[in-house]
Amino acid sequence: MLKQISFVKSAHILSQLPKDNLPQLILCGRSNVGKSSFINSLFNRKQIAKTSSTPGKTRSINFYSVDGKFFLVDLPGFGYTKTSKQDREKWGKLINDYIKSSKNIRSAFHLIDSRHRPTELDISLNEWLHFSKIDFSVILNKADKLTQSEFSNAGNSITKTFPELVLNENLFFYSSFKAKWKESVRKKILSLFY
């Protein structure tokens, strides 16, 4: 379980979405929060998802099949100001239309950089997930970069902003470089799809 992952396709318009009726787990978050690294590390694959030092690299909705059981869906990162307003509006419309039209979204992972307080954009995304009635968890990424006191502060800060979060239920620390937090996230995914 959670062993086989394969890239299926990129969708730039709604007609390109996969026709398979598999349940879906969407990954969302700000540009440069580490979604591609999260995918690669979770499945121990170096470049199944292309990483870049340039934020805003993902410009399509990318679908990955996991064990033939579900799609892991990587949404374009939001908030990258160096992309044109026209591009940002285009991606935003694509994402909104996808969310509205899909009947197969089972849950979402909202990735947030654990080193920083949730931004206004993170709060807007949280509200959007609530409004769309999508079950979600928050992944506090890049946790390996925190000191012990910062680790505690990050947990307190996120639950003050989003009081519905409970550690290891719908709130998880994660690092793409250290395996210590990986098992809790894997268990969450297993509970959703297996």
C-alpha atoms as one frame of an Amber mdcrd trajectory, in Angstrom:
protein
   0.000   0.000   0.000   1.219   3.458  -0.989   3.924   1.764  -3.023   3.083
   2.445  -6.661   2.723   5.997  -7.906   2.661   6.974 -11.555   2.136  10.268
 -13.321  -1.090  10.154 -15.335  -1.561  13.551 -16.954  -1.575  17.329 -16.637
  -4.815  19.230 -17.179  -4.780  22.836 -18.385  -8.502  22.868 -19.205 -11.476
  20.961 -17.773 -11.843  18.675 -20.802  -8.379  17.258 -20.033  -9.369  15.954
 -16.598  -9.112  12.133 -16.273 -12.352  10.275 -16.954 -11.539   7.549 -14.386
 -13.939   7.542 -11.465 -11.268   7.165  -8.767 -11.451   9.100  -5.487  -9.053
  12.022  -5.245  -6.752  13.597  -2.655  -5.855  17.163  -3.608  -2.665  18.944
  -2.552  -2.923  22.706  -2.233  -0.899  25.534  -0.757   1.185  28.578  -1.484
   3.836  28.536  -4.189   7.164  27.186  -2.921   5.596  25.368   0.059   7.116
  22.100  -1.167   4.241  20.101  -2.672   6.425  18.390  -5.278   9.063  17.471
  -2.677   6.256  16.184  -0.437   5.078  13.820  -3.203   8.597  12.617  -3.989
   9.527  11.953  -0.371   6.232  10.313   0.601   6.697   7.708  -2.127  10.515
   7.572  -2.024  10.752   8.690  -5.632  13.320  11.312  -6.584  11.589  13.036
  -9.484   8.075  11.642  -9.936   6.983  15.240  -9.295   9.251  17.860 -10.836
  10.763  20.221  -8.268  12.120  23.676  -8.981  13.816  26.489  -7.105  11.475
  28.818  -8.989   8.103  29.283  -7.229   4.992  28.964  -9.347   6.410  26.180
 -11.541   3.256  24.039 -11.399   0.874  25.661 -13.867  -1.537  22.794 -14.423
  -3.529  20.308 -12.368  -1.300  17.231 -12.208  -2.776  13.782 -11.615  -0.869
  10.823 -10.130  -2.331   7.339  -9.727  -1.517   5.672  -6.396  -1.750   1.856
  -6.300  -4.617   2.152  -8.800  -6.758   3.150  -5.782  -6.914   6.939  -5.955
  -5.562  10.034  -7.658  -3.150  12.336  -5.871  -3.897  15.721  -7.442  -1.298
  18.490  -7.312  -2.929  21.904  -7.757  -0.982  24.976  -8.908   0.539  26.894
  -5.993  -1.114  30.218  -5.263   0.230  33.620  -4.310   3.280  33.812  -6.563
   3.327  37.494  -7.517   5.798  37.261 -10.424   3.263  35.476 -12.589   0.935
  37.730 -14.550  -2.458  38.639 -13.171  -3.986  37.023 -16.267  -2.197  33.724
 -15.550  -3.208  33.787 -11.881  -6.849  34.408 -12.811  -6.710  31.611 -15.393
  -5.316  29.093 -12.857  -7.815  30.271 -10.243 -10.728  29.707 -12.619  -9.402
  26.276 -13.623  -9.072  25.216  -9.973 -12.500  26.584  -9.032 -14.171  24.894
 -12.005 -12.396  21.615 -11.212 -13.507  21.702  -7.555 -17.088  22.531  -8.514
 -17.321  19.878 -11.228 -15.505  16.978  -9.529 -17.603  14.461  -7.639 -14.551
  12.438  -6.621 -12.620  14.701  -4.223 -12.465  12.828  -0.939 -10.043  15.026
   0.960  -7.440  17.786   0.679  -4.009  18.314   2.178  -3.339  22.015   2.721
   0.451  22.435   2.969   1.758  25.342   5.056   5.391  26.271   5.735   5.832
  25.430   9.433   8.391  28.238   9.860   5.817  30.974   9.301   2.410  31.922
  10.621  -0.455  31.162   8.236  -0.776  34.007   5.739  -3.942  35.741   4.583
  -3.792  33.501   1.527  -3.653  30.407   3.766  -6.664  31.681   5.694  -8.525
  32.311   2.415  -7.707  28.785   1.250  -8.967  27.365   4.553 -12.220  29.298
   4.137 -12.506  28.065   0.546 -12.116  24.426   1.659 -14.814  24.949   4.305
 -17.102  26.655   1.779 -16.554  23.825  -0.720 -17.312  21.288   2.046 -14.076
  19.418   1.413 -12.628  17.330   4.244  -9.052  18.493   4.769  -5.904  18.188
   6.835  -3.109  20.715   7.290   0.462  19.558   6.685   3.044  21.758   8.428
   5.890  21.224   6.000   9.656  21.810   6.388   9.458  20.833  10.080  13.117
  19.733  10.032  14.080  23.417   9.918  12.444  24.170  13.299  14.165  24.325
  16.686  12.379  22.641  19.595  10.819  25.909  20.792   9.834  26.868  17.231
   8.243  23.447  16.817   6.010  24.048  19.846   5.197  27.604  18.717   4.259
  26.388  15.224   1.724  23.945  16.665   0.221  26.591  18.958   0.088  29.202
  16.215  -1.704  26.992  13.710  -4.371  25.812  16.165  -5.021  29.409  17.239
  -5.640  30.329  13.613  -7.520  27.126  12.757  -9.038  25.801  16.008 -10.612
  22.805  14.266  -7.183  21.197  13.841  -6.062  18.330  16.105  -2.488  17.039
  15.989  -2.193  13.640  14.246  -5.877  13.693  13.315  -6.104  16.494  10.759
  -2.840  18.311  11.543   0.564  16.818  10.760   4.163  17.947  10.847   6.232
  16.846   7.868   9.714  16.995   6.413  10.776  15.843   2.974  14.251  15.169
   4.370  13.544  13.388   7.675  11.362  10.298   7.884  10.207  10.757  11.489
   6.859  12.385  10.595   6.110  10.393   7.475   4.271   7.480   9.112   1.489
   9.638  10.602   0.735  11.139   7.192   0.785   7.714   5.544  -1.673   6.398
   8.164  -3.997   9.303   7.427  -3.945   8.509   3.710  -4.542   4.811   4.403
  -7.575   5.696   6.547  -9.010   7.686   3.655  -8.515   5.285   0.746  -7.815
   1.732   1.969
